[in-house]
Amino acid sequence: MSKVNWENYASKGFFDELIAGPGKPRPEAAMLCQYLAELDSREITEHKTAAEVAIQLMGITFTVYTEGSMIDRAWPFDIVPRIIALSEWQKTEAGLKQRVQALNMFIDDLYHDQKIIKDKVFPAEILEKSVNFRPQCVGVHPPHNVWAHICGSDLVRDNDGTLYVLEDNLRVPSGVSYMLENRNVTKRVMPELFAGGRIQPVDDYTSQLYDMLASMSPRPGDDPCIVILTPGIYNSAYYEHAYLAQQMGVEVVEGSDLVVGEDDCVYMRRIDGLSRVDVIYRRVDDMFIDPEVFNPDSILGVRGLMRAWRKGNVALANAPGAGVADDKVVYAFVPAIIKYYLDQEPLLPNVPSYLCMFDKDREYVLANLDKLVVKPANESGGYGMLIGPHSTKKERDKFAELIKSDPRNYMAQPTLSLSTSPTLCADGMEPRHVDLRPFILSGESPWVTTGGLTRVALTKGSLVVNSSQGGGSKDTWIVDLAGN
């Protein structure tokens, strides 16, 4: 591992999060860059090894599904953090709060009066073909009129320095435990950099999450019983379920641990009998949470859960049906949704998008498949996409047929020049593409993490940051330049 020389570091053609030009760290990154430059090659290797050992000792893992098998892997982590100035982050935070507020109003409207459709701001045909609209949720009034209590919005920065919202994850967003653990690992490896107080803390997330969940309890005033409903130990995000439960001091339960009584309340089976449950933070998809209403073969959910929820006897986060707004076609309408419900201009821009359901957009997409990123409306994790510039003719021909057969299910965006961040590689410090997933909690009022989960494409030239497809992550520092 060679010594870091920022004069030799260059991210040609891309905005770099830390380095403005050869040998020129951005102001918010100056402290870190100086620290790294003063380390010799032996010390850099020791830092990297210390992080790997910490991850092993802390048991930070994720699960990869490959060819019918499941493999637990150590969390892939890069010791060089991604840094954002506090002044920029405050504007980003305001934009995220605005966005999630409007999306929650949109979801609530769709399950009640559908005014946005009647006023012809949002096309009825998109809702009619939505795979995540749940008729069983029509007329329900969840606490605070909030449906998406936990949202993870993916942000990307283009080469002009603009932060765009790439997508909103409103169903069962994951990754926040890794954001918190990344900070714990970084503090172990470089504790001296946290002494000055400029790096903003992130460790209040779990207390904020607990307070938000508690505020939803149907029995206000009591000490609420909160549980995390997991699909089980073989789920790829089980590490996170267990981590959050441990941090909040609540139980992790599976569907078989819960039962709905004759009074339509939810109870947890305990050694000493049944104990009433007030709030369920569910990490199980809609279609599996209640075999009485959704998939009758599901063994992951709780029979009668929807009955209890509809009667207000238990709170569910996120609410069933929230995924109606977690649709990459709906995404294209979010600026109009913000304007309609809040009468405000969006503080954070969308990536320009083409909807294949519209003839003109579809013609453009089919004619430019080699230049665009094409996404199905409801896939996640980077699956089912076509990255045009890196595709073969055979792949483009396949996608052309998919688009023609189901235009509503596809949208396309220009290939962004994703920003880079210095990443420790085998040959030294090299630029790698990154994105960012902040987490927004919505209860009585919205709250945003100070930063988020920075994911990094560890393969040179790759734009795919998902850990399931070879990506890794970094700690994210929000730095107060005015701090001591």
C-alpha positions in Angstrom: 0.0 0.0 0.0 1.7 3.2 -1.1 1.8 6.5 0.8 -1.0 9.0 -0.2 0.0 11.8 -2.5 -2.9 14.0 -3.4 -0.9 15.6 -6.2 -1.2 12.3 -8.1 -4.9 11.8 -7.4 -7.3 12.8 -10.1 -10.9 12.0 -10.8 -11.0 13.0 -14.5 -14.4 14.2 -15.8 -16.2 13.6 -12.4 -17.0 15.7 -9.4 -14.9 14.4 -6.5 -16.3 14.6 -3.0 -13.0 15.3 -1.3 -10.5 16.6 -3.9 -11.3 19.7 -6.0 -8.1 19.3 -8.1 -4.6 17.8 -7.9 -3.4 18.5 -4.4 -6.4 20.6 -3.6 -8.7 19.1 -0.9 -12.1 20.7 -0.5 -12.3 22.9 2.7 -14.5 20.4 4.5 -12.0 17.6 3.7 -8.8 19.4 4.5 -8.3 17.9 7.9 -8.8 14.3 6.7 -6.6 14.7 3.6 -3.8 16.2 5.7 -4.1 13.3 8.2 -4.0 10.6 5.5 -1.0 12.3 3.7 1.0 12.2 6.9 0.6 8.4 7.2 3.3 6.2 5.8 2.5 3.0 3.8 2.8 0.8 6.9 0.4 3.0 8.9 -2.2 3.0 6.1 -2.1 -0.8 5.9 -2.5 -1.0 9.7 -5.5 1.3 9.5 -7.1 -0.9 6.8 -6.4 -4.1 8.8 -7.8 -2.5 12.0 -11.0 -1.8 10.2 -11.3 -5.4 8.9 -10.6 -6.8 12.3 -13.2 -4.5 13.9 -15.8 -5.6 11.4 -15.0 -9.3 12.1 -15.1 -8.8 15.9 -18.3 -6.7 15.8 -19.9 -9.4 13.5 -21.0 -6.9 10.9 -22.3 -9.0 8.0 -24.7 -9.0 5.1 -26.2 -11.9 3.2 -25.8 -12.6 -0.5 -28.2 -14.9 -2.4 -26.4 -16.8 -5.2 -27.8 -19.7 -7.2 -30.1 -20.9 -4.5 -27.6 -20.6 -1.6 -27.0 -17.9 1.0 -23.6 -16.6 1.9 -22.9 -14.4 4.9 -20.1 -12.0 4.2 -18.2 -9.5 6.2 -19.4 -6.0 5.5 -17.2 -4.4 2.7 -15.9 -1.1 4.1 -13.5 1.6 2.9 -11.7 3.6 5.6 -11.7 6.9 3.7 -15.0 8.7 4.6 -17.2 10.7 2.3 -17.4 14.3 3.5 -20.1 17.0 3.1 -20.1 20.5 4.5 -22.8 21.1 7.2 -24.0 24.2 5.3 -24.8 22.1 2.2 -26.3 19.3 4.3 -28.8 21.7 6.0 -30.2 22.5 2.6 -30.3 18.8 1.7 -32.1 18.0 5.0 -34.8 20.6 4.3 -35.3 19.2 0.8 -35.7 15.6 2.1 -38.2 16.7 4.8 -40.2 18.5 2.1 -40.2 15.5 -0.2 -41.3 13.0 2.4 -44.0 15.3 3.7 -45.5 15.6 0.2 -45.2 11.9 -0.4 -47.0 11.0 2.8 -49.8 13.5 1.8 -49.9 11.9 -1.6 -50.2 8.3 -0.2 -52.9 9.4 2.2 -54.8 11.1 -0.7 -54.7 8.0 -2.8 -56.3 5.9 -0.1 -59.0 8.5 0.5 -60.3 11.2 -1.8 -57.8 10.9 -4.7 -58.0 14.7 -5.2 -54.7 14.7 -7.1 -56.2 12.4 -9.7 -59.5 14.3 -9.9 -57.5 17.5 -10.5 -55.6 15.8 -13.3 -52.2 16.3 -11.7 -51.5 12.6 -11.5 -52.7 10.2 -14.2 -55.3 7.6 -13.1 -53.8 5.0 -15.4 -50.6 4.9 -13.3 -52.5 4.1 -10.2 -54.7 1.5 -12.0 -51.6 -0.4 -12.9 -49.7 0.0 -9.7 -48.5 -3.3 -8.2 -48.1 -1.7 -4.8 -51.6 0.0 -4.4 -53.5 -2.0 -1.7 -57.3 -1.7 -1.9 -57.4 -3.2 1.6 -55.9 0.1 2.9 -58.6 2.4 1.5 -60.1 4.5 4.2 -57.5 3.8 6.9 -56.2 6.7 8.9 -52.8 5.8 10.4 -51.4 7.8 13.3 -50.3 11.4 12.3 -51.7 10.5 8.8 -48.2 9.2 8.0 -47.8 6.1 5.9 -44.0 6.0 5.2 -42.5 6.4 8.7 -39.0 5.3 7.6 -37.8 6.4 4.2 -34.4 5.9 2.6 -33.9 8.3 -0.3 -31.0 7.7 -2.6 -29.0 10.8 -3.6 -26.4 11.1 -6.4 -24.2 14.0 -7.4 -23.6 14.8 -11.0 -20.4 16.3 -12.4 -21.7 19.8 -12.0 -21.9 19.3 -8.3 -25.7 19.1 -8.1 -27.3 16.6 -5.7 -30.2 14.8 -7.3 -32.7 12.4 -5.7 -32.4 9.2 -7.6 -35.2 7.3 -5.9 -37.3 7.0 -2.8 -37.4 3.8 -0.8 -40.7 3.8 1.1 -41.6 0.1 1.6 -39.0 -1.6 3.8 -35.8 0.5 3.4 -32.6 -1.0 4.8 -29.0 0.0 5.5 -29.3 2.4 8.5 -27.5 -0.1 10.8 -24.5 -0.1 8.4 -24.5 3.7 8.6 -24.2 3.5 12.4 -21.7 0.7 12.3 -19.5 2.5 9.8 -19.1 5.3 12.2 -18.2 2.9 15.1 -15.5 1.3 12.9 -14.1 4.7 11.8 -13.9 5.9 15.4 -11.9 2.8 16.3 -9.5 3.3 13.4 -9.1 7.1 13.5 -10.3 8.3 16.9 -8.1 11.4 17.0 -10.0 13.0 14.1 -13.2 13.2 16.2 -11.7 15.2 19.0 -12.4 18.6 17.5 -16.2 18.3 17.4 -16.4 19.3 13.7 -17.7 15.9 12.6 -21.5 15.8 13.4 -22.7 12.7 15.4 -25.1 10.1 14.0 -25.6 7.9 17.1 -29.0 9.4 18.0 -30.8 7.6 15.2 -32.1 4.7 17.3 -33.4 6.9 20.1 -35.2 9.0 17.4 -36.6 5.8 15.8 -37.8 4.6 19.2 -39.5 7.9 20.0 -41.2 8.0 16.6 -42.5 4.4 16.9 -43.7 5.1 20.5 -45.6 8.2 19.3 -47.8 5.8 17.1 -49.0 3.7 20.0 -52.8 3.2 20.2 -52.4 3.4 24.0 -50.8 6.8 24.7 -49.5 7.3 28.2 -48.6 3.7 28.7 -45.1 2.4 28.2 -45.7 1.0 24.6 -44.7 -2.5 23.6 -42.8 -2.2 20.4 -41.5 -5.1 18.3 -39.5 -5.6 15.1 -41.2 -8.2 12.8 -38.5 -10.0 10.8 -38.9 -12.7 8.1 -36.2 -14.6 10.1 -32.5 -15.3 10.4 -32.2 -16.1 6.7 -33.3 -12.7 5.5 -30.5 -10.6 4.0 -31.1 -7.7 6.4 -31.5 -9.8 9.6 -28.3 -8.3 11.0 -30.0 -4.9 10.8 -33.2 -6.2 12.4 -31.3 -7.6 15.4 -29.0 -4.6 15.7 -31.9 -2.1 15.8 -33.8 -4.2 18.3 -30.8 -4.4 20.6 -30.1 -0.7 20.3 -33.8 0.2 21.1 -34.3 -2.4 23.8 -37.2 -4.0 22.0 -38.0 -7.6 20.9 -37.3 -9.1 17.5 -40.2 -11.4 16.6 -41.3 -13.6 13.7 -44.8 -14.1 12.6 -45.3 -17.2 14.7 -44.5 -15.2 17.9 -47.6 -13.0 17.4 -51.3 -13.8 17.5 -54.4 -11.6 17.0 -57.0 -12.2 19.7 -60.7 -12.2 19.5 -60.6 -8.5 20.5 -58.7 -7.8 17.3 -55.6 -6.8 19.3 -52.1 -8.2 18.7 -50.4 -10.2 21.3 -46.9 -11.6 21.7 -46.4 -15.1 23.0 -44.3 -15.2 26.1 -43.3 -17.8 28.6 -45.7 -16.3 31.1 -48.6 -15.8 28.7 -49.7 -13.3 26.1 -48.6 -9.7 26.2 -50.2 -7.0 24.1 -48.2 -5.4 21.3 -48.8 -1.7 20.4 -46.4 -1.0 17.6 -44.8 -3.2 15.0 -41.8 -2.1 13.0 -42.3 -4.6 10.2 -39.5 -5.7 7.9 -41.8 -8.0 6.0 -43.2 -7.1 2.6 -47.0 -6.2 2.3 -47.9 -9.4 0.5 -46.6 -11.6 3.4 -47.8 -9.8 6.5 -51.3 -11.3 6.8 -52.3 -14.6 5.1 -56.0 -13.7 5.8 -55.8 -10.7 3.4 -52.7 -11.1 1.2 -50.8 -14.3 0.3 -52.7 -17.1 1.9 -49.6 -19.3 1.9 -47.4 -16.9 3.9 -45.9 -18.2 7.1 -44.0 -14.9 7.7 -46.9 -12.8 8.8 -49.7 -12.8 11.3 -53.3 -13.9 10.5 -55.7 -11.0 11.3 -53.0 -8.3 11.5 -54.7 -6.1 8.9 -57.9 -6.4 10.9 -56.1 -5.2 14.0 -54.4 -2.4 12.1 -57.6 -1.2 10.4 -59.3 -0.9 13.8 -56.5 1.1 15.2 -55.5 -1.5 17.8 -51.9 -1.7 16.6 -49.6 0.6 14.6 -47.6 -0.6 11.7 -44.4 1.1 10.4 -44.2 1.4 7.5 -47.9 1.2 6.9 -49.2 -1.4 4.4 -49.7 0.3 1.0 -47.0 2.9 1.5 -45.2 1.3 -1.5 -47.7 2.9 -3.9 -45.3 5.9 -3.9 -42.2 3.7 -4.1 -42.5 3.3 -7.8 -40.0 4.6 -10.3 -42.8 5.9 -12.5 -44.5 7.8 -9.6 -41.0 9.2 -8.9 -41.2 11.3 -12.1 -44.2 13.1 -10.7 -42.7 14.0 -7.3 -41.9 17.6 -8.3 -45.6 18.0 -9.3 -46.7 16.2 -6.1 -44.7 18.7 -4.0 -46.2 21.6 -5.8 -49.7 20.3 -5.5 -49.8 19.5 -1.8 -47.3 22.1 -0.4 -47.5 24.8 -3.1 -43.7 24.9 -3.0 -41.0 24.4 -5.6 -38.8 21.2 -4.9 -35.7 22.0 -2.9 -34.0 18.9 -4.3 -34.2 18.1 -8.0 -35.2 14.8 -9.6 -33.0 13.2 -12.3 -34.6 14.0 -15.7 -36.8 11.0 -16.5 -38.6 9.5 -19.5 -41.8 7.4 -18.9 -42.2 4.7 -21.5 -46.0 4.7 -21.1 -46.0 8.0 -23.0 -45.6 7.6 -26.8 -43.1 10.4 -27.2 -40.9 9.3 -24.3 -41.0 5.7 -25.4 -39.9 6.5 -28.9 -37.0 8.5 -27.5 -36.0 5.7 -25.1 -36.1 3.0 -27.8 -34.0 5.2 -30.1 -31.4 5.9 -27.4 -31.1 2.7 -25.4 -27.3 2.8 -25.7 -27.2 6.1 -23.8 -29.8 5.7 -21.1 -30.3 3.8 -17.9 -33.6 1.9 -18.1 -35.4 0.7 -14.9 -38.4 -1.4 -14.1 -40.9 0.4 -12.0 -40.7 -1.7 -8.8 -37.4 -3.6 -8.7 -34.8 -2.7 -6.1 -31.2 -3.5 -5.3 -30.0 -2.6 -8.7 -31.7 -5.6 -10.3 -33.5 -5.6 -13.7 -31.8 -2.5 -15.0 -30.2 -1.8 -18.3 -27.1 0.5 -18.2 -27.1 1.5 -21.8 -23.4 2.6 -22.3 -22.2 -0.7 -20.7 -24.8 -2.9 -22.5 -24.6 -5.3 -25.4 -26.8 -5.2 -28.5 -28.4 -8.4 -27.3 -29.3 -6.8 -24.0 -30.7 -3.7 -25.6 -32.8 -5.8 -28.0 -34.2 -7.7 -25.0 -35.1 -4.5 -23.2 -36.7 -3.0 -26.3 -39.1 -6.0 -26.3 -39.8 -5.7 -22.6 -40.6 -2.0 -23.0 -42.9 -2.6 -25.9 -44.8 -5.4 -24.1 -45.3 -3.4 -20.9 -44.6 0.3 -21.3 -46.1 1.3 -17.9 -43.4 -0.8 -16.2 -40.4 1.0 -17.5 -38.8 4.4 -17.2 -35.4 5.7 -18.3 -32.9 8.4 -17.2 -29.7 9.8 -18.7 -26.5 8.1 -17.5 -25.3 10.4 -14.8 -21.6 11.1 -14.2 -21.8 9.9 -10.6 -19.4 11.7 -8.2 -16.4 9.9 -6.9 -14.6 9.7 -3.6 -11.0 8.6 -2.8 -11.1 4.9 -2.0 -8.2 2.8 -0.7 -7.5 0.2 -3.4 -4.7 -2.4 -3.9 -2.6 0.2 -5.9 -3.3 3.1 -3.5 -5.9 5.8 -3.4 -8.2 5.8 -6.4 -11.5 7.5 -7.3 -14.6 5.3 -7.0 -18.2 6.2 -7.7 -20.6 6.8 -4.7 -24.2 7.5 -3.8 -25.8 8.4 -0.5 -28.9 7.1 1.3 -30.0 9.4 4.1 -32.9 8.1 6.3 -36.0 10.2 7.1 -38.2 9.4 10.1 -41.8 10.8 10.0 -43.9 10.8 13.1 -45.4 13.9 14.7 -42.6 15.8 12.8 -39.9 14.7 10.3 -36.3 14.1 11.3 -33.3 13.3 9.0 -30.1 11.5 9.8 -26.9 13.6 9.8 -25.6 12.2 6.6 -26.5 8.7 5.6 -25.1 5.4 4.2 -22.5 6.2 1.5 -22.3 3.2 -0.9 -19.3 2.9 -3.1 -18.7 0.9 -6.3 -15.5 -0.9 -5.5 -14.9 -2.1 -9.0 -13.1 0.5 -11.1 -15.4 2.3 -13.6 -18.5 0.6 -12.2 -21.6 2.6 -11.3 -23.2 -0.3 -9.3 -22.9 0.5 -5.6 -25.2 -2.2 -4.1 -23.4 -4.5 -1.7 -25.2 -7.5 -3.2 -23.5 -6.8 -6.5 -20.0 -6.0 -5.4 -20.3 -2.6 -3.8 -19.1 -1.4 -0.4 -19.6 1.5 1.9 -18.0 4.4 3.7 -18.6 6.5 6.8 -20.3 9.8 5.9 -19.0 12.9 7.7 -21.1 16.1 7.9 -18.4 18.6 8.8 -19.1 22.0 10.5 -16.4 24.3 9.1 -17.4 26.9 11.7 -16.7 24.4 14.5 -13.9 24.5 17.0 
